[in-house]
């Protein structure tokens, strides 16, 4: 697994399009069309004693639209439908090799905002 992808800003020269698979619909698309999602560890702020409450998130998924954050990334169409599919299958946890509770709130907010932004162009009745 090569994760040494480097974005070279400013050149506009792309030798070969980078293709990634959406963790929601599993379709392949250019990486530039997909939202990169990375996981960050949630600081253990609630339980200084060390006991982690059941159900408290251990990982937070954050949208990395600039594709600059380090670490493993999952790719998703910035589409609420794809997000819902990925959530249902726990595809983020699998793609990012996460164990424990994953909080996808920030990504949910992102795709929702994105969905609203392009909502007018969506065919009615296409979702779910
Ligand atoms: Zn998709």
Boltz pocket constraint, residues with backbone or C-beta under 6 A from the ligand:
constraints:
  - pocket:
      binder: B
      contacts: [[A, 22], [A, 23], [A, 24], [A, 25], [A, 26], [A, 27], [A, 76], [A, 77], [A, 79], [A, 82]]
      max_distance: 6.0
